[in-house]
Amino acid sequence: MLSCLTEFNEKVFRKGIHEEGFAEGRDSVIQKLLQKGMSATEVAALLDISLREVNRYTTK
């Protein structure tokens, strides 16, 4: 069954792709900062995110 994307669905799809790319980029930045020797507390403060979120990468 073939279907076309409506204008509304296309906007939702593009937003989802954008958010997914943003999340992947954020993950990459967190990992690189930790690899360069920044503490989890410093990374959290720099990126204005929770320490819990940063700590997810220290256990990987």
N, CA, C, O and CB atoms as a CASP TS submission, in Angstrom:
PFRMAT TS
TARGET T0000
AUTHOR 0000-0000-0000
METHOD Language model
MODEL 1
PARENT N/A
ATOM      1  N   MET     1       0.848  -1.179   0.000  1.00  0.00           N
ATOM      2  CA  MET     1       0.000   0.000   0.000  1.00  0.00           C
ATOM      3  C   MET     1       0.891   1.240   0.000  1.00  0.00           C
ATOM      4  O   MET     1       1.736   1.408   0.880  1.00  0.00           O
ATOM      5  CB  MET     1      -0.964  -0.001   1.225  1.00  0.00           C
ATOM      6  N   LEU     2       0.701   2.077  -0.963  1.00  0.00           N
ATOM      7  CA  LEU     2       1.468   3.309  -1.072  1.00  0.00           C
ATOM      8  C   LEU     2       0.676   4.465  -0.499  1.00  0.00           C
ATOM      9  O   LEU     2      -0.547   4.523  -0.629  1.00  0.00           O
ATOM     10  CB  LEU     2       1.848   3.591  -2.529  1.00  0.00           C
ATOM     11  N   SER     3       1.375   5.372   0.129  1.00  0.00           N
ATOM     12  CA  SER     3       0.704   6.570   0.623  1.00  0.00           C
ATOM     13  C   SER     3       1.653   7.743   0.513  1.00  0.00           C
ATOM     14  O   SER     3       2.872   7.571   0.496  1.00  0.00           O
ATOM     15  CB  SER     3       0.226   6.386   2.084  1.00  0.00           C
ATOM     16  N   CYS     4       1.105   8.901   0.439  1.00  0.00           N
ATOM     17  CA  CYS     4       1.899  10.119   0.344  1.00  0.00           C
ATOM     18  C   CYS     4       1.930  10.803   1.710  1.00  0.00           C
ATOM     19  O   CYS     4       0.989  10.714   2.499  1.00  0.00           O
ATOM     20  CB  CYS     4       1.326  11.075  -0.741  1.00  0.00           C
ATOM     21  N   LEU     5       3.032  11.478   1.956  1.00  0.00           N
ATOM     22  CA  LEU     5       3.105  12.281   3.171  1.00  0.00           C
ATOM     23  C   LEU     5       2.276  13.539   2.994  1.00  0.00           C
ATOM     24  O   LEU     5       2.364  14.211   1.967  1.00  0.00           O
ATOM     25  CB  LEU     5       4.568  12.637   3.516  1.00  0.00           C
ATOM     26  N   THR     6       1.490  13.847   3.974  1.00  0.00           N
ATOM     27  CA  THR     6       0.776  15.115   3.918  1.00  0.00           C
ATOM     28  C   THR     6       1.730  16.206   4.363  1.00  0.00           C
ATOM     29  O   THR     6       2.791  15.918   4.917  1.00  0.00           O
ATOM     30  CB  THR     6      -0.511  15.092   4.804  1.00  0.00           C
ATOM     31  N   GLU     7       1.370  17.429   4.131  1.00  0.00           N
ATOM     32  CA  GLU     7       2.215  18.543   4.548  1.00  0.00           C
ATOM     33  C   GLU     7       2.440  18.489   6.057  1.00  0.00           C
ATOM     34  O   GLU     7       3.554  18.723   6.526  1.00  0.00           O
ATOM     35  CB  GLU     7       1.581  19.894   4.142  1.00  0.00           C
ATOM     36  N   PHE     8       1.398  18.184   6.815  1.00  0.00           N
ATOM     37  CA  PHE     8       1.506  18.106   8.274  1.00  0.00           C
ATOM     38  C   PHE     8       2.475  16.992   8.676  1.00  0.00           C
ATOM     39  O   PHE     8       3.355  17.210   9.509  1.00  0.00           O
ATOM     40  CB  PHE     8       0.115  17.865   8.911  1.00  0.00           C
ATOM     41  N   ASN     9       2.320  15.814   8.095  1.00  0.00           N
ATOM     42  CA  ASN     9       3.188  14.698   8.435  1.00  0.00           C
ATOM     43  C   ASN     9       4.632  14.968   8.035  1.00  0.00           C
ATOM     44  O   ASN     9       5.553  14.557   8.742  1.00  0.00           O
ATOM     45  CB  ASN     9       2.693  13.431   7.767  1.00  0.00           C
ATOM     46  N   GLU    10       4.841  15.639   6.937  1.00  0.00           N
ATOM     47  CA  GLU    10       6.199  15.962   6.506  1.00  0.00           C
ATOM     48  C   GLU    10       6.868  16.880   7.525  1.00  0.00           C
ATOM     49  O   GLU    10       8.050  16.712   7.825  1.00  0.00           O
ATOM     50  CB  GLU    10       6.186  16.624   5.109  1.00  0.00           C
ATOM     51  N   LYS    11       6.131  17.837   8.054  1.00  0.00           N
ATOM     52  CA  LYS    11       6.687  18.726   9.072  1.00  0.00           C
ATOM     53  C   LYS    11       7.059  17.949  10.327  1.00  0.00           C
ATOM     54  O   LYS    11       8.123  18.169  10.907  1.00  0.00           O
ATOM     55  CB  LYS    11       5.690  19.837   9.416  1.00  0.00           C
ATOM     56  N   VAL    12       6.190  17.046  10.743  1.00  0.00           N
ATOM     57  CA  VAL    12       6.456  16.228  11.924  1.00  0.00           C
ATOM     58  C   VAL    12       7.676  15.350  11.679  1.00  0.00           C
ATOM     59  O   VAL    12       8.529  15.204  12.555  1.00  0.00           O
ATOM     60  CB  VAL    12       5.227  15.361  12.280  1.00  0.00           C
ATOM     61  N   PHE    13       7.757  14.770  10.492  1.00  0.00           N
ATOM     62  CA  PHE    13       8.889  13.914  10.129  1.00  0.00           C
ATOM     63  C   PHE    13      10.188  14.701  10.173  1.00  0.00           C
ATOM     64  O   PHE    13      11.173  14.235  10.744  1.00  0.00           O
ATOM     65  CB  PHE    13       8.685  13.305   8.733  1.00  0.00           C
ATOM     66  N   ARG    14      10.202  15.883   9.579  1.00  0.00           N
ATOM     67  CA  ARG    14      11.412  16.709   9.570  1.00  0.00           C
ATOM     68  C   ARG    14      11.818  17.118  10.981  1.00  0.00           C
ATOM     69  O   ARG    14      13.006  17.147  11.303  1.00  0.00           O
ATOM     70  CB  ARG    14      11.199  17.955   8.708  1.00  0.00           C
ATOM     71  N   LYS    15      10.845  17.433  11.818  1.00  0.00           N
ATOM     72  CA  LYS    15      11.146  17.804  13.199  1.00  0.00           C
ATOM     73  C   LYS    15      11.780  16.620  13.927  1.00  0.00           C
ATOM     74  O   LYS    15      12.742  16.797  14.675  1.00  0.00           O
ATOM     75  CB  LYS    15       9.863  18.272  13.934  1.00  0.00           C
ATOM     76  N   GLY    16      11.253  15.428  13.715  1.00  0.00           N
ATOM     77  CA  GLY    16      11.812  14.231  14.346  1.00  0.00           C
ATOM     78  C   GLY    16      13.237  13.968  13.910  1.00  0.00           C
ATOM     79  O   GLY    16      14.083  13.618  14.733  1.00  0.00           O
ATOM     80  N   ILE    17      13.514  14.133  12.625  1.00  0.00           N
ATOM     81  CA  ILE    17      14.867  13.943  12.103  1.00  0.00           C
ATOM     82  C   ILE    17      15.810  14.979  12.709  1.00  0.00           C
ATOM     83  O   ILE    17      16.933  14.648  13.092  1.00  0.00           O
ATOM     84  CB  ILE    17      14.876  14.039  10.558  1.00  0.00           C
ATOM     85  N   HIS    18      15.365  16.214  12.794  1.00  0.00           N
ATOM     86  CA  HIS    18      16.179  17.285  13.384  1.00  0.00           C
ATOM     87  C   HIS    18      16.506  16.972  14.841  1.00  0.00           C
ATOM     88  O   HIS    18      17.658  17.089  15.260  1.00  0.00           O
ATOM     89  CB  HIS    18      15.447  18.642  13.285  1.00  0.00           C
ATOM     90  N   GLU    19      15.498  16.575  15.610  1.00  0.00           N
ATOM     91  CA  GLU    19      15.710  16.283  17.027  1.00  0.00           C
ATOM     92  C   GLU    19      16.639  15.098  17.214  1.00  0.00           C
ATOM     93  O   GLU    19      17.459  15.093  18.132  1.00  0.00           O
ATOM     94  CB  GLU    19      14.383  16.015  17.719  1.00  0.00           C
ATOM     95  N   GLU    20      16.522  14.098  16.360  1.00  0.00           N
ATOM     96  CA  GLU    20      17.395  12.932  16.444  1.00  0.00           C
ATOM     97  C   GLU    20      18.839  13.330  16.161  1.00  0.00           C
ATOM     98  O   GLU    20      19.755  12.889  16.856  1.00  0.00           O
ATOM     99  CB  GLU    20      16.939  11.839  15.460  1.00  0.00           C
ATOM    100  N   GLY    21      19.042  14.155  15.153  1.00  0.00           N
ATOM    101  CA  GLY    21      20.388  14.634  14.838  1.00  0.00           C
ATOM    102  C   GLY    21      20.958  15.487  15.954  1.00  0.00           C
ATOM    103  O   GLY    21      22.146  15.396  16.262  1.00  0.00           O
ATOM    104  N   PHE    22      20.125  16.311  16.560  1.00  0.00           N
ATOM    105  CA  PHE    22      20.560  17.149  17.666  1.00  0.00           C
ATOM    106  C   PHE    22      21.005  16.287  18.840  1.00  0.00           C
ATOM    107  O   PHE    22      22.030  16.562  19.463  1.00  0.00           O
ATOM    108  CB  PHE    22      19.437  18.102  18.094  1.00  0.00           C
ATOM    109  N   ALA    23      20.243  15.258  19.139  1.00  0.00           N
ATOM    110  CA  ALA    23      20.585  14.366  20.252  1.00  0.00           C
ATOM    111  C   ALA    23      21.895  13.642  19.993  1.00  0.00           C
ATOM    112  O   ALA    23      22.717  13.508  20.899  1.00  0.00           O
ATOM    113  CB  ALA    23      19.468  13.350  20.487  1.00  0.00           C
ATOM    114  N   GLU    24      22.099  13.174  18.764  1.00  0.00           N
ATOM    115  CA  GLU    24      23.347  12.495  18.424  1.00  0.00           C
ATOM    116  C   GLU    24      24.526  13.453  18.546  1.00  0.00           C
ATOM    117  O   GLU    24      25.593  13.065  19.023  1.00  0.00           O
ATOM    118  CB  GLU    24      23.276  11.915  17.003  1.00  0.00           C
ATOM    119  N   GLY    25      24.344  14.683  18.123  1.00  0.00           N
ATOM    120  CA  GLY    25      25.404  15.681  18.234  1.00  0.00           C
ATOM    121  C   GLY    25      25.734  15.985  19.682  1.00  0.00           C
ATOM    122  O   GLY    25      26.906  16.107  20.039  1.00  0.00           O
ATOM    123  N   ARG    26      24.716  16.109  20.518  1.00  0.00           N
ATOM    124  CA  ARG    26      24.925  16.366  21.943  1.00  0.00           C
ATOM    125  C   ARG    26      25.682  15.211  22.573  1.00  0.00           C
ATOM    126  O   ARG    26      26.602  15.430  23.361  1.00  0.00           O
ATOM    127  CB  ARG    26      23.580  16.585  22.666  1.00  0.00           C
ATOM    128  N   ASP    27      25.305  13.978  22.235  1.00  0.00           N
ATOM    129  CA  ASP    27      25.990  12.805  22.767  1.00  0.00           C
ATOM    130  C   ASP    27      27.468  12.823  22.400  1.00  0.00           C
ATOM    131  O   ASP    27      28.328  12.523  23.228  1.00  0.00           O
ATOM    132  CB  ASP    27      25.334  11.525  22.249  1.00  0.00           C
ATOM    133  N   SER    28      27.749  13.173  21.171  1.00  0.00           N
ATOM    134  CA  SER    28      29.127  13.228  20.691  1.00  0.00           C
ATOM    135  C   SER    28      29.928  14.286  21.448  1.00  0.00           C
ATOM    136  O   SER    28      31.076  14.045  21.821  1.00  0.00           O
ATOM    137  CB  SER    28      29.157  13.519  19.184  1.00  0.00           C
ATOM    138  N   VAL    29      29.336  15.441  21.673  1.00  0.00           N
ATOM    139  CA  VAL    29      30.014  16.522  22.387  1.00  0.00           C
ATOM    140  C   VAL    29      30.325  16.100  23.821  1.00  0.00           C
ATOM    141  O   VAL    29      31.429  16.329  24.315  1.00  0.00           O
ATOM    142  CB  VAL    29      29.153  17.802  22.379  1.00  0.00           C
ATOM    143  N   ILE    30      29.355  15.487  24.484  1.00  0.00           N
ATOM    144  CA  ILE    30      29.560  15.038  25.869  1.00  0.00           C
ATOM    145  C   ILE    30      30.715  14.047  25.926  1.00  0.00           C
ATOM    146  O   ILE    30      31.604  14.173  26.769  1.00  0.00           O
ATOM    147  CB  ILE    30      28.266  14.393  26.441  1.00  0.00           C
ATOM    148  N   GLN    31      30.705  13.074  25.044  1.00  0.00           N
ATOM    149  CA  GLN    31      31.763  12.059  25.033  1.00  0.00           C
ATOM    150  C   GLN    31      33.133  12.685  24.776  1.00  0.00           C
ATOM    151  O   GLN    31      34.107  12.321  25.434  1.00  0.00           O
ATOM    152  CB  GLN    31      31.467  10.994  23.969  1.00  0.00           C
ATOM    153  N   LYS    32      33.221  13.613  23.838  1.00  0.00           N
ATOM    154  CA  LYS    32      34.510  14.236  23.520  1.00  0.00           C
ATOM    155  C   LYS    32      35.031  15.076  24.678  1.00  0.00           C
ATOM    156  O   LYS    32      36.229  15.064  24.962  1.00  0.00           O
ATOM    157  CB  LYS    32      34.385  15.102  22.272  1.00  0.00           C
ATOM    158  N   LEU    33      34.146  15.804  25.348  1.00  0.00           N
ATOM    159  CA  LEU    33      34.582  16.610  26.488  1.00  0.00           C
ATOM    160  C   LEU    33      35.086  15.729  27.622  1.00  0.00           C
ATOM    161  O   LEU    33      36.081  16.057  28.268  1.00  0.00           O
ATOM    162  CB  LEU    33      33.440  17.497  26.984  1.00  0.00           C
ATOM    163  N   LEU    34      34.411  14.620  27.867  1.00  0.00           N
ATOM    164  CA  LEU    34      34.854  13.702  28.905  1.00  0.00           C
ATOM    165  C   LEU    34      36.194  13.065  28.538  1.00  0.00           C
ATOM    166  O   LEU    34      37.053  12.877  29.400  1.00  0.00           O
ATOM    167  CB  LEU    34      33.799  12.620  29.142  1.00  0.00           C
ATOM    168  N   GLN    35      36.370  12.734  27.263  1.00  0.00           N
ATOM    169  CA  GLN    35      37.628  12.135  26.807  1.00  0.00           C
ATOM    170  C   GLN    35      38.792  13.118  26.929  1.00  0.00           C
ATOM    171  O   GLN    35      39.935  12.707  27.129  1.00  0.00           O
ATOM    172  CB  GLN    35      37.494  11.661  25.356  1.00  0.00           C
ATOM    173  N   LYS    36      38.502  14.410  26.808  1.00  0.00           N
ATOM    174  CA  LYS    36      39.550  15.421  26.920  1.00  0.00           C
ATOM    175  C   LYS    36      39.907  15.732  28.367  1.00  0.00           C
ATOM    176  O   LYS    36      40.769  16.571  28.631  1.00  0.00           O
ATOM    177  CB  LYS    36      39.120  16.688  26.222  1.00  0.00           C
ATOM    178  N   GLY    37      39.247  15.058  29.305  1.00  0.00           N
ATOM    179  CA  GLY    37      39.616  15.197  30.691  1.00  0.00           C
ATOM    180  C   GLY    37      38.735  16.098  31.537  1.00  0.00           C
ATOM    181  O   GLY    37      39.026  16.309  32.714  1.00  0.00           O
ATOM    182  N   MET    38      37.679  16.628  30.974  1.00  0.00           N
ATOM    183  CA  MET    38      36.764  17.438  31.782  1.00  0.00           C
ATOM    184  C   MET    38      35.992  16.520  32.724  1.00  0.00           C
ATOM    185  O   MET    38      35.654  15.393  32.362  1.00  0.00           O
ATOM    186  CB  MET    38      35.785  18.255  30.877  1.00  0.00           C
ATOM    187  N   SER    39      35.717  16.998  33.918  1.00  0.00           N
ATOM    188  CA  SER    39      34.924  16.211  34.855  1.00  0.00           C
ATOM    189  C   SER    39      33.454  16.256  34.437  1.00  0.00           C
ATOM    190  O   SER    39      33.031  17.137  33.688  1.00  0.00           O
ATOM    191  CB  SER    39      35.101  16.735  36.308  1.00  0.00           C
ATOM    192  N   ALA    40      32.697  15.297  34.932  1.00  0.00           N
ATOM    193  CA  ALA    40      31.268  15.252  34.628  1.00  0.00           C
ATOM    194  C   ALA    40      30.572  16.519  35.113  1.00  0.00           C
ATOM    195  O   ALA    40      29.662  17.021  34.454  1.00  0.00           O
ATOM    196  CB  ALA    40      30.621  14.014  35.266  1.00  0.00           C
ATOM    197  N   THR    41      30.995  17.033  36.257  1.00  0.00           N
ATOM    198  CA  THR    41      30.408  18.258  36.803  1.00  0.00           C
ATOM    199  C   THR    41      30.686  19.444  35.884  1.00  0.00           C
ATOM    200  O   THR    41      29.803  20.272  35.656  1.00  0.00           O
ATOM    201  CB  THR    41      30.958  18.539  38.213  1.00  0.00           C
ATOM    202  N   GLU    42      31.898  19.532  35.359  1.00  0.00           N
ATOM    203  CA  GLU    42      32.249  20.627  34.445  1.00  0.00           C
ATOM    204  C   GLU    42      31.442  20.546  33.152  1.00  0.00           C
ATOM    205  O   GLU    42      30.963  21.561  32.646  1.00  0.00           O
ATOM    206  CB  GLU    42      33.753  20.598  34.127  1.00  0.00           C
ATOM    207  N   VAL    43      31.296  19.345  32.626  1.00  0.00           N
ATOM    208  CA  VAL    43      30.536  19.163  31.378  1.00  0.00           C
ATOM    209  C   VAL    43      29.073  19.544  31.599  1.00  0.00           C
ATOM    210  O   VAL    43      28.476  20.234  30.773  1.00  0.00           O
ATOM    211  CB  VAL    43      30.643  17.692  30.873  1.00  0.00           C
ATOM    212  N   ALA    44      28.502  19.097  32.707  1.00  0.00           N
ATOM    213  CA  ALA    44      27.103  19.416  33.007  1.00  0.00           C
ATOM    214  C   ALA    44      26.900  20.924  33.113  1.00  0.00           C
ATOM    215  O   ALA    44      25.922  21.461  32.592  1.00  0.00           O
ATOM    216  CB  ALA    44      26.661  18.732  34.312  1.00  0.00           C
ATOM    217  N   ALA    45      27.821  21.605  33.786  1.00  0.00           N
ATOM    218  CA  ALA    45      27.712  23.058  33.933  1.00  0.00           C
ATOM    219  C   ALA    45      27.879  23.765  32.593  1.00  0.00           C
ATOM    220  O   ALA    45      27.146  24.704  32.284  1.00  0.00           O
ATOM    221  CB  ALA    45      28.756  23.573  34.928  1.00  0.00           C
ATOM    222  N   LEU    46      28.841  23.310  31.803  1.00  0.00           N
ATOM    223  CA  LEU    46      29.108  23.935  30.502  1.00  0.00           C
ATOM    224  C   LEU    46      27.918  23.809  29.560  1.00  0.00           C
ATOM    225  O   LEU    46      27.567  24.765  28.869  1.00  0.00           O
ATOM    226  CB  LEU    46      30.340  23.309  29.858  1.00  0.00           C
ATOM    227  N   LEU    47      27.294  22.629  29.530  1.00  0.00           N
ATOM    228  CA  LEU    47      26.188  22.367  28.597  1.00  0.00           C
ATOM    229  C   LEU    47      24.821  22.616  29.205  1.00  0.00           C
ATOM    230  O   LEU    47      23.803  22.462  28.531  1.00  0.00           O
ATOM    231  CB  LEU    47      26.255  20.949  28.108  1.00  0.00           C
ATOM    232  N   ASP    48      24.791  23.002  30.476  1.00  0.00           N
ATOM    233  CA  ASP    48      23.547  23.278  31.186  1.00  0.00           C
ATOM    234  C   ASP    48      22.597  22.080  31.128  1.00  0.00           C
ATOM    235  O   ASP    48      21.421  22.207  30.785  1.00  0.00           O
ATOM    236  CB  ASP    48      22.867  24.517  30.600  1.00  0.00           C
ATOM    237  N   ILE    49      23.143  20.919  31.474  1.00  0.00           N
ATOM    238  CA  ILE    49      22.352  19.695  31.552  1.00  0.00           C
ATOM    239  C   ILE    49      22.577  19.057  32.921  1.00  0.00           C
ATOM    240  O   ILE    49      23.456  19.483  33.671  1.00  0.00           O
ATOM    241  CB  ILE    49      22.728  18.702  30.401  1.00  0.00           C
ATOM    242  N   SER    50      21.790  18.049  33.241  1.00  0.00           N
ATOM    243  CA  SER    50      21.901  17.425  34.553  1.00  0.00           C
ATOM    244  C   SER    50      23.160  16.559  34.635  1.00  0.00           C
ATOM    245  O   SER    50      23.634  16.015  33.637  1.00  0.00           O
ATOM    246  CB  SER    50      20.651  16.582  34.854  1.00  0.00           C
ATOM    247  N   LEU    51      23.669  16.454  35.830  1.00  0.00           N
ATOM    248  CA  LEU    51      24.828  15.598  36.080  1.00  0.00           C
ATOM    249  C   LEU    51      24.467  14.140  35.798  1.00  0.00           C
ATOM    250  O   LEU    51      25.311  13.370  35.340  1.00  0.00           O
ATOM    251  CB  LEU    51      25.329  15.763  37.539  1.00  0.00           C
ATOM    252  N   ARG    52      23.231  13.764  36.067  1.00  0.00           N
ATOM    253  CA  ARG    52      22.767  12.401  35.785  1.00  0.00           C
ATOM    254  C   ARG    52      22.902  12.076  34.298  1.00  0.00           C
ATOM    255  O   ARG    52      23.319  10.977  33.932  1.00  0.00           O
ATOM    256  CB  ARG    52      21.302  12.228  36.234  1.00  0.00           C
ATOM    257  N   GLU    53      22.548  13.035  33.448  1.00  0.00           N
ATOM    258  CA  GLU    53      22.658  12.799  32.001  1.00  0.00           C
ATOM    259  C   GLU    53      24.111  12.614  31.581  1.00  0.00           C
ATOM    260  O   GLU    53      24.413  11.745  30.764  1.00  0.00           O
ATOM    261  CB  GLU    53      22.033  13.963  31.218  1.00  0.00           C
ATOM    262  N   VAL    54      25.003  13.414  32.127  1.00  0.00           N
ATOM    263  CA  VAL    54      26.425  13.285  31.802  1.00  0.00           C
ATOM    264  C   VAL    54      26.960  11.952  32.316  1.00  0.00           C
ATOM    265  O   VAL    54      27.750  11.294  31.638  1.00  0.00           O
ATOM    266  CB  VAL    54      27.234  14.459  32.405  1.00  0.00           C
ATOM    267  N   ASN    55      26.537  11.558  33.498  1.00  0.00           N
ATOM    268  CA  ASN    55      27.032  10.317  34.072  1.00  0.00           C
ATOM    269  C   ASN    55      26.662   9.080  33.267  1.00  0.00           C
ATOM    270  O   ASN    55      27.305   8.040  33.411  1.00  0.00           O
ATOM    271  CB  ASN    55      26.517  10.172  35.457  1.00  0.00           C
ATOM    272  N   ARG    56      25.651   9.169  32.432  1.00  0.00           N
ATOM    273  CA  ARG    56      25.323   8.044  31.533  1.00  0.00           C
ATOM    274  C   ARG    56      26.503   7.704  30.643  1.00  0.00           C
ATOM    275  O   ARG    56      26.661   6.549  30.249  1.00  0.00           O
ATOM    276  CB  ARG    56      24.093   8.377  30.665  1.00  0.00           C
ATOM    277  N   TYR    57      27.332   8.681  30.319  1.00  0.00           N
ATOM    278  CA  TYR    57      28.447   8.470  29.405  1.00  0.00           C
ATOM    279  C   TYR    57      29.704   8.020  30.118  1.00  0.00           C
ATOM    280  O   TYR    57      30.618   7.494  29.481  1.00  0.00           O
ATOM    281  CB  TYR    57      28.729   9.725  28.639  1.00  0.00           C
ATOM    282  N   THR    58      29.770   8.210  31.402  1.00  0.00           N
ATOM    283  CA  THR    58      30.956   7.777  32.135  1.00  0.00           C
ATOM    284  C   THR    58      30.912   6.278  32.406  1.00  0.00           C
ATOM    285  O   THR    58      31.941   5.675  32.713  1.00  0.00           O
ATOM    286  CB  THR    58      31.082   8.547  33.452  1.00  0.00           C
ATOM    287  N   THR    59      29.749   5.677  32.298  1.00  0.00           N
ATOM    288  CA  THR    59      29.614   4.245  32.539  1.00  0.00           C
ATOM    289  C   THR    59      29.638   3.430  31.252  1.00  0.00           C
ATOM    290  O   THR    59      29.619   2.200  31.307  1.00  0.00           O
ATOM    291  CB  THR    59      28.337   3.969  33.288  1.00  0.00           C
ATOM    292  N   LYS    60      29.678   4.086  30.102  1.00  0.00           N
ATOM    293  CA  LYS    60      29.672   3.368  28.815  1.00  0.00           C
ATOM    294  C   LYS    60      31.048   2.813  28.519  1.00  0.00           C
ATOM    295  O   LYS    60      31.248   2.177  27.484  1.00  0.00           O
ATOM    296  CB  LYS    60      29.217   4.293  27.666  1.00  0.00           C
TER
END
